[in-house]
């Protein structure tokens, strides 16, 4: 029922639709991979920060006077830098 020209056009449109579907599927897979990697990085950063907080807390408990001196020094220099 289709003329030869319209059949060719339909075939081309079907091929374009299939290409677009493939691109969308590949994009979805890539997005899933990136999401998974982002969660892995988040978990690693969270674990590392927990470890750093625990180590810092332990060090402060062992050296409270030094920790106060460092905090005072950092605060002093921060205020000096903010005023300029």
C-alpha positions as CSV (number, residue, x, y, z in Angstrom):
1,X,0.0,0.0,0.0
2,X,3.0,2.2,0.5
3,X,4.8,3.5,-2.4
4,X,8.4,2.7,-2.6
5,X,9.4,6.2,-1.4
6,X,7.3,6.1,1.7
7,X,8.6,2.6,2.6
8,X,12.2,3.9,2.4
9,X,11.2,6.9,4.6
10,X,9.5,4.6,7.1
11,X,12.6,2.4,7.2
12,X,14.8,5.4,7.8
13,X,12.6,6.7,10.5
14,X,12.6,3.3,12.2
15,X,16.4,3.2,12.0
16,X,16.6,6.7,13.6
17,X,14.2,5.7,16.3
18,X,16.3,2.6,17.1
19,X,19.4,4.7,17.2
20,X,17.9,7.1,19.6
21,X,16.7,4.2,21.8
22,X,20.2,2.8,21.8
23,X,21.6,6.2,22.8
24,X,19.1,6.7,25.6
25,X,19.8,3.2,26.9
26,X,23.6,3.7,26.8
27,X,23.1,7.1,28.5
28,X,21.0,5.5,31.2
29,X,23.6,2.8,31.8
30,X,26.3,5.4,32.1
31,X,24.2,7.5,34.5
32,X,23.8,4.4,36.6
33,X,27.5,3.8,36.7
34,X,28.2,7.4,37.6
35,X,25.6,7.2,40.4
36,X,27.2,4.1,41.8
37,X,30.7,5.6,41.6
38,X,29.4,8.8,43.4
39,X,27.9,6.7,46.2
40,X,31.2,4.8,46.5
41,X,33.2,8.1,46.8
42,X,30.7,9.4,49.3
43,X,31.1,6.3,51.5
44,X,34.9,6.5,51.3
45,X,34.9,10.2,52.2
46,X,32.5,9.6,55.1
47,X,34.6,6.7,56.4
48,X,37.8,8.7,56.1
49,X,36.3,11.7,57.9
50,X,35.0,9.6,60.7
51,X,38.5,8.2,61.2
52,X,40.1,11.7,61.1
53,X,37.6,12.9,63.7
54,X,38.3,10.0,66.0
55,X,42.1,10.5,65.7
56,X,41.7,14.2,66.3
57,X,39.5,13.7,69.3
58,X,42.0,11.2,70.8
59,X,44.9,13.6,70.2
60,X,43.0,16.5,71.8
61,X,42.3,14.3,74.9
62,X,46.0,13.5,75.1
63,X,47.2,17.1,74.6
64,X,44.4,19.5,75.8
65,X,46.7,22.5,76.5
66,X,48.4,22.3,73.1
67,X,45.0,21.9,71.4
68,X,43.8,25.1,73.1
69,X,46.9,27.0,72.0
70,X,46.5,25.8,68.4
71,X,42.8,26.7,68.4
72,X,43.6,30.2,69.8
73,X,46.3,30.7,67.2
74,X,44.1,29.7,64.3
75,X,41.2,31.9,65.6
76,X,43.6,34.8,66.1
77,X,44.9,34.6,62.5
78,X,41.4,34.1,61.1
79,X,40.2,37.2,62.7
80,X,43.3,39.2,61.5
81,X,42.7,38.0,58.0
82,X,39.0,38.9,58.1
83,X,39.7,42.4,59.2
84,X,41.9,43.2,56.2
